[in-house]
Amino acid sequence: MTVLHFARALTPDGWRSNVRVTFAGAHIGAVEIGVASQPDDERHALGLPALANLHSHAFQRVMAGLAERRGEQHDTFWTWRETMYRFALTMDPDQIEATAAQLYVEMLEAGFSAVAEFHYLHNAPDGGPYARRAELAERIAAAARTAGIGLTLLPVFYAHATFGGAPPRPEQRRFITDLDGFARLVEDCRSLADVVGVAPHSLRAVTPAELEAVTKLAGDGPIHMHVAEQIKEVEDSLAWSGARPVRWLLDHAEVNARWCCIHATHMDDGEARALAASGAVVGLCPLTEASLGDGIFNAEYFRRQGAFGVGSDSNIEIGVAAELKQLEYAQRLARRERNVIARAGGSTGRALYEGAAAGGARALMRRGGRIAAGAVADLVSLDVSSPQLAGRADDEVLDTWTFTNARAVDCVWSGGVRQVASGRHVARERIAARFVAAIGRLARA
């Protein structure tokens, strides 16, 4: 039995001293407050509930840093997408698995304990099916097991190039499926992860009838969907339907707490209020949104009554603190204010962290995000002996970790198993060696 003793820990009731956490398998069996440690307890200075990463395209990690050369024309998300297609059409199953395992190691070392994999590579490079329809989903699940990260698997339905059911482009052939094939794929995925949902890719990629059919396949699982990431998407939605994407979705689908709307960057105030009131989580990917020039999320209503979490999306950089800092700094630039996300008189780092912990757990349907009996045993300890954290306590630690790039992560537990110790994943070298070999083959392809 694993028992952790924290000198200080962030609980649902705030910071508490001498917190003793007993694991019962993958969950927290008991939490005791204000008790001394026992001889066999693992002792740590400061404990937090670990965050879930609510949006990832694992294969895109391999292209990080390779889309930073300016083209002859104005560079946008749409030109970046052409680079993404080239990698998507090249990678084989071994390369995809090796890349995902390396990525998940980096997520764990950053302080994430679980990931929602928005998985849309389904077919072979020529667009044909694999002998096992869920071959690439199996590889994602194998990578998650190898790294020891919690997985919410979200097979993606992608059928069209843009609004109105336009035929897919040839370079999208690894993504494409029909409803019957997708239903079989979802069923095949149910044995691969504890939580399986569905992901209609976007209003660009599904028709209204397909959206209704796909969401029914989720059962009681989560539903994740890209929405309103780009201005062009808003313009195309208006031309197609007369409505902005978020407004159309709210008017035509039963959007509720099972939904995670990824990005939702371009909302007017009415859409933002309505989406916040729906109970849906907004999946923010601040580093990717900045990298792609998407725009700035309208956080005005979500900081007060909405639910949000963070993900790493294109995986250009992996960092809990980095995502949270970018979220806050974008708001500061847009509003020309400081400490935008914080509650009056409160810590910005804590508001960001607690909000992302709660929203991420809900989006993954993982029952984590808190140090409490019955929650999944996803925890992170911080090394407060770091020079950057000297003299800091409680909320000051969160503020300093978030905004100064402090190297603070010590240990990370996912589902009750310690996967990171002294800031290093327990299998870092072995997984990295496999990744390097796989990428070497990709570079020569």
C-alpha positions in Angstrom: 0.0 0.0 0.0 1.3 3.4 -1.0 1.0 6.2 1.6 2.2 9.7 0.9 2.7 12.4 3.5 2.8 16.0 2.4 4.0 18.8 4.7 1.6 21.0 2.7 -1.0 20.0 0.1 -3.7 21.7 -1.9 -7.0 20.0 -0.9 -10.6 20.9 -1.9 -10.7 22.9 1.3 -7.5 24.8 0.5 -4.0 24.5 1.7 -3.5 22.1 4.6 -0.6 20.9 6.7 0.5 17.4 7.4 -1.7 15.7 4.8 -1.5 11.9 4.7 -2.9 10.3 1.5 -3.4 6.6 1.3 -3.8 4.9 -2.1 -6.3 2.1 -2.7 -5.2 0.8 -6.0 -5.7 3.5 -8.7 -7.8 5.7 -6.3 -7.3 7.6 -3.1 -8.6 5.5 -0.3 -8.3 8.1 2.5 -7.0 11.6 3.2 -6.0 12.6 6.8 -5.3 16.2 7.7 -3.0 17.4 10.4 -1.5 14.0 11.2 2.2 13.1 11.7 3.9 10.8 9.2 4.5 7.2 9.9 7.8 5.4 9.4 6.9 3.8 6.1 5.2 6.9 4.5 6.8 8.5 1.5 7.5 12.1 2.6 7.1 15.1 0.3 7.1 18.8 0.9 4.2 20.0 -1.3 1.5 18.1 -3.1 -1.1 19.0 -5.7 -3.7 17.2 -7.7 -2.2 16.5 -11.1 -3.7 18.1 -14.2 -5.2 16.2 -17.1 -4.2 17.3 -20.6 -7.5 17.5 -22.4 -6.5 17.8 -26.0 -3.6 16.1 -27.9 -2.7 15.0 -31.4 0.2 12.8 -30.5 1.7 12.3 -34.0 2.1 16.1 -34.4 4.9 16.1 -31.7 7.3 14.8 -34.4 6.9 18.0 -36.4 7.5 20.5 -33.5 9.8 23.2 -34.7 9.6 22.2 -38.4 6.9 24.6 -39.5 8.7 27.8 -38.5 9.9 28.8 -42.0 7.9 31.6 -43.6 6.4 30.9 -47.0 6.1 33.1 -50.0 2.6 34.1 -49.0 1.0 35.1 -45.7 1.4 32.2 -43.2 -1.7 31.0 -41.3 -3.2 27.9 -39.7 -4.2 26.8 -43.2 -0.6 26.9 -44.5 0.7 25.2 -41.3 -1.9 22.4 -42.0 -0.1 21.5 -45.2 3.1 20.6 -43.2 0.9 18.6 -40.9 -0.6 16.6 -43.8 2.9 15.7 -45.1 3.8 14.1 -41.7 0.4 12.5 -41.4 0.8 10.8 -44.7 4.3 9.5 -44.0 4.3 7.9 -40.5 3.9 4.2 -40.0 2.4 2.5 -37.0 5.7 2.0 -35.2 6.6 5.6 -35.7 3.2 6.8 -34.4 3.5 4.6 -31.3 7.1 5.6 -30.6 6.2 9.3 -31.0 3.2 9.0 -28.7 5.2 7.2 -26.0 7.9 9.9 -26.0 5.2 12.6 -25.9 3.5 11.0 -23.0 6.8 10.8 -21.1 7.2 14.5 -21.6 3.6 15.1 -20.4 4.2 13.2 -17.2 7.5 15.0 -16.5 5.7 18.3 -17.0 3.1 17.4 -14.4 0.2 16.0 -16.5 -1.1 12.6 -15.3 -3.6 11.8 -18.0 -4.4 12.8 -21.6 -7.4 13.0 -23.9 -6.1 11.8 -27.2 -8.1 13.3 -30.1 -7.1 10.5 -32.4 -7.8 11.0 -36.1 -5.2 8.9 -37.9 -7.2 5.8 -38.8 -6.1 4.6 -42.2 -3.0 3.4 -43.9 -1.0 6.1 -45.9 -2.8 5.1 -49.1 -6.2 5.7 -47.4 -7.1 2.1 -47.2 -8.0 0.4 -43.9 -5.6 -1.7 -41.8 -6.3 -5.4 -41.4 -7.3 -4.4 -37.8 -9.5 -1.4 -38.1 -8.3 0.0 -34.8 -4.6 -0.6 -35.5 -3.5 3.0 -34.9 -5.8 3.4 -31.9 -4.2 0.3 -30.5 -0.8 1.9 -30.9 -1.9 5.0 -29.0 -3.2 2.8 -26.2 0.1 0.8 -26.2 2.1 4.1 -26.0 0.0 5.3 -23.0 0.5 1.9 -21.2 4.3 2.1 -21.9 4.5 5.6 -20.5 2.0 5.0 -17.7 -0.3 7.9 -18.4 -4.0 7.8 -18.0 -5.8 7.7 -21.3 -9.2 9.0 -22.5 -9.4 7.8 -26.1 -11.4 9.9 -28.5 -11.6 8.3 -32.0 -12.4 11.1 -34.4 -15.1 11.2 -37.1 -13.9 13.1 -40.1 -15.7 12.9 -43.4 -15.6 16.2 -45.3 -13.2 19.0 -46.4 -15.4 21.9 -45.3 -19.0 23.0 -44.5 -21.9 21.6 -46.4 -20.5 18.0 -46.8 -17.8 18.9 -49.3 -15.7 15.9 -50.5 -12.5 15.3 -48.5 -9.2 16.3 -50.0 -6.7 13.6 -51.0 -4.3 14.6 -48.3 -7.0 13.9 -45.7 -7.3 10.2 -46.7 -5.8 8.8 -43.4 -8.6 10.6 -41.4 -11.6 9.6 -43.4 -14.3 7.2 -42.4 -18.0 6.7 -42.9 -20.6 6.2 -40.2 -20.8 2.4 -40.3 -17.0 2.1 -40.3 -16.7 4.7 -37.5 -19.3 2.8 -35.3 -17.2 -0.4 -35.6 -14.1 1.6 -34.8 -15.6 3.0 -31.6 -16.7 -0.4 -30.6 -13.1 -1.8 -31.2 -11.7 1.1 -29.1 -13.8 0.3 -26.0 -11.4 -2.4 -24.8 -8.3 -0.1 -25.3 -8.9 2.5 -22.6 -10.8 3.0 -19.3 -12.7 6.0 -20.9 -13.7 6.1 -24.6 -15.7 8.9 -26.1 -16.2 10.3 -29.6 -14.9 13.3 -31.4 -16.8 14.7 -34.3 -13.8 16.7 -35.7 -15.5 20.0 -36.4 -18.5 21.5 -38.1 -16.3 21.6 -41.2 -15.8 17.9 -41.2 -19.2 16.5 -40.3 -22.7 17.2 -41.6 -25.6 17.9 -39.2 -27.0 14.4 -39.7 -23.5 12.8 -39.1 -23.0 14.9 -36.0 -26.3 13.6 -34.5 -25.3 10.0 -35.3 -21.8 10.3 -34.0 -22.7 11.9 -30.7 -25.2 9.0 -30.1 -22.2 6.5 -30.3 -20.6 8.1 -27.3 -23.1 6.4 -24.9 -22.3 7.9 -21.5 -18.8 8.9 -22.6 -17.4 12.3 -23.4 -17.9 14.3 -26.6 -15.0 16.5 -27.8 -15.1 18.8 -30.8 -13.1 21.6 -32.4 -15.2 24.7 -32.8 -14.5 28.3 -33.8 -10.7 28.0 -33.9 -10.2 30.3 -36.9 -11.8 33.5 -38.3 -12.2 31.7 -41.6 -14.1 29.0 -39.9 -16.5 31.6 -38.5 -16.9 33.2 -41.9 -17.5 29.9 -43.7 -20.0 28.9 -41.0 -21.9 32.1 -41.5 -21.9 31.6 -45.3 -23.2 28.0 -44.9 -25.8 28.4 -42.2 -26.2 32.0 -41.3 -24.9 31.3 -37.8 -21.5 31.5 -36.1 -20.1 28.0 -35.2 -20.7 28.1 -31.4 -24.2 29.5 -31.8 -25.0 26.8 -34.4 -23.7 24.1 -32.2 -25.7 25.3 -29.2 -28.9 25.6 -31.2 -28.6 22.1 -32.9 -26.9 19.8 -30.4 -27.5 18.9 -26.8 -24.3 20.6 -25.5 -23.9 19.8 -21.8 -21.3 18.8 -19.2 -20.3 15.8 -21.3 -19.0 18.1 -24.0 -15.6 19.6 -24.4 -15.5 22.4 -27.0 -11.9 22.7 -28.1 -10.5 26.3 -28.7 -13.8 28.2 -29.0 -11.6 31.1 -29.7 -13.9 33.2 -31.8 -17.1 33.8 -29.8 -19.2 36.9 -29.4 -20.3 37.8 -25.9 -23.7 36.0 -26.4 -22.0 32.8 -27.5 -19.6 32.9 -24.6 -22.3 33.4 -22.0 -24.4 30.6 -23.5 -21.5 28.2 -23.7 -20.5 28.9 -20.2 -24.0 28.3 -19.0 -24.3 25.0 -20.9 -21.9 23.2 -18.5 -19.5 22.3 -21.3 -15.8 22.5 -20.7 -13.8 24.7 -23.0 -10.6 23.0 -24.0 -8.0 25.7 -24.3 -4.6 25.0 -25.9 -2.9 28.4 -25.4 0.6 27.5 -26.8 -0.8 26.0 -29.9 -3.3 28.8 -30.4 -0.5 31.3 -30.1 1.8 29.2 -32.4 -0.9 29.1 -35.1 -2.0 32.7 -34.7 -5.6 31.6 -33.9 -6.6 34.5 -31.8 -7.4 35.1 -28.1 -10.1 33.2 -26.2 -12.9 35.3 -24.7 -12.3 34.4 -21.0 -14.6 37.1 -19.5 -17.5 34.7 -18.7 -15.5 31.6 -18.1 -13.4 33.0 -15.3 -16.6 33.5 -13.3 -19.0 30.7 -14.2 -17.6 28.5 -17.0 -15.4 25.4 -16.9 -12.1 25.3 -18.7 -9.1 23.0 -19.0 -5.8 23.0 -20.9 -4.3 20.8 -23.5 -1.2 20.7 -25.7 -2.9 20.1 -29.1 -0.1 20.2 -31.7 2.4 19.5 -28.9 4.7 22.3 -30.0 5.8 22.6 -26.3 4.8 20.4 -23.3 4.3 22.2 -20.0 1.6 22.6 -17.4 3.0 26.0 -16.3 3.7 27.1 -19.9 0.1 26.5 -21.0 -1.4 28.3 -17.9 1.0 31.3 -18.3 0.2 31.7 -22.0 -3.5 31.6 -21.1 -3.2 34.4 -18.6 -0.7 36.5 -20.6 -2.9 36.5 -23.7 -5.8 37.8 -21.6 -3.5 40.6 -20.3 -2.5 41.6 -23.8 -6.1 41.6 -25.0 -7.5 43.5 -22.0 -4.4 45.6 -21.1 -4.8 44.5 -17.4 -2.9 42.2 -15.1 -4.1 39.2 -13.1 -7.2 38.7 -15.3 -8.1 35.1 -14.4 -7.7 35.6 -10.6 -10.6 36.2 -8.3 -10.6 39.5 -6.4 -7.7 39.4 -3.9 -6.7 35.9 -5.0 -3.7 34.3 -6.6 -3.6 34.0 -10.4 -1.6 30.8 -10.4 -4.0 29.1 -8.1 -7.1 30.3 -10.0 -5.5 28.9 -13.2 -4.4 25.7 -11.7 -7.6 24.8 -9.8 -9.7 25.8 -12.8 -7.7 23.6 -15.2 -7.7 20.7 -12.7 -11.4 20.7 -12.4 -12.2 21.2 -16.0 -9.6 18.7 -17.2 -10.9 16.0 -14.9 -14.5 16.6 -16.2 -13.5 16.6 -19.8 -11.7 13.3 -19.4 -14.4 11.8 -17.2 -11.5 10.7 -14.9 -12.8 11.6 -11.5 -9.4 13.3 -10.7 -8.4 16.9 -10.2 -8.6 16.8 -6.4 -6.9 15.3 -3.4 -9.9 13.6 -1.8 -11.1 10.1 -1.0 -12.5 8.3 -4.0 -10.7 10.5 -6.5 -8.2 8.9 -9.0 -4.8 8.9 -7.4 -3.3 11.5 -9.8 -0.9 13.7 -7.8 2.2 15.8 -8.3 4.8 16.8 -5.8 6.9 20.0 -6.2 10.5 20.4 -5.2 10.4 23.5 -3.0 14.1 23.3 -2.5 14.5 24.7 -6.0 16.3 28.1 -5.8 13.4 29.7 -7.7 11.0 28.7 -5.0 13.1 29.8 -2.1 11.0 31.6 0.5 7.7 30.8 -1.3 4.7 29.1 0.3 1.3 27.8 -0.9 -0.2 30.1 -3.5 3.2 31.9 -3.9 4.6 28.5 -5.1 1.9 28.2 -7.7 2.4 31.8 -8.9 6.2 31.3 -9.1 6.0 27.9 -10.8 3.5 29.3 -13.4 5.1 32.6 -14.2 8.9 32.2 -13.8 9.6 28.9 -15.6 10.7 27.3 -12.3 11.8 23.7 -12.6 9.6 22.5 -9.9 8.1 19.0 -10.7 9.5 16.3 -8.5 7.2 13.3 -8.6 4.1 12.4 -10.6 1.6 9.6 -9.8 -0.9 8.5 -12.4 -3.6 6.1 -11.2 -1.6 5.4 -8.0 1.6 4.6 -9.8 4.7 6.9 -9.5 5.9 7.5 -13.1 8.2 10.4 -12.4 10.8 10.6 -9.6 13.2 13.6 -9.1 11.7 15.1 -12.3 12.6 12.2 -14.5 10.3 9.5 -16.0 11.2 6.1 -14.7 11.6 4.8 -18.3 12.8 8.0 -20.0 16.0 6.6 -21.6 14.4 3.4 -23.0 11.4 5.3 -24.5 13.6 8.1 -25.9 15.9 5.6 -27.6 13.0 4.0 -29.4 11.7 7.4 -30.4 15.1 8.5 -31.8 15.4 5.3 -33.9 11.8 5.7 -35.2 12.3 9.3 -36.2 15.6 8.5 -37.9 13.7 6.2 -40.2 11.1 8.9 -40.7 13.7 11.5 -41.7 15.1 9.1 -44.3 11.7 8.2 -45.7 
